[in-house]
Amino acid sequence: MCFPELFEKRANRIPMATTVNLNKIKTVMQEVYGPFPGTMAGCVEWKPRRFAGKTRYLWTDAFGLCNFLTLWQVTNEEMYLHLADALIEDVHDVLGRDR
């Protein structure tokens, strides 16, 4: 579902992130969405945690999606694309309705 080629052109514009900042971002993302899987195989079954165990919030999840894509761009770890895809799927399952 993700299209890495759309983001390749922008990768050169992102300033070099420090390890400390990346660790802070990863920590916050795991506080919001739950622990990241330890392996690529774990990405298949990973589901983002819902807020207060009840629902999704579109704006918060939109920022979360941007953070996952930024983590992918900066680290080049494909796991973050899979986590972004899982977030999109869960948001659609919870908030999306065919009209």
DADA-V338715 format. One line per field, one symbol per residue. ss: DSSP state (A for helix, B for strand, O for the rest). psi: psi as a letter, one per 30 degrees, with the letter a starting at -180 (. if undefined). A space follows every 10 residues. Layout:
ss->???
psi->???
//
This chain:
ss->OOOOAAAAAA AOOOOOOOAA AAAAAAAAAA AAAOOOOOOA AAAOOOOOOO BOOOBOOAAA AAAAAAAAAA AAAAAOOOAA AAAAAAAAAA AAAAAOOOO
psi->eliefffeff effklkklee eeeeeeeeef eeflkllfle effefkkkkl kggealjeee eeeeeeeeee eeeefgjfef eeeeeeeeee eeeefkkk.
//
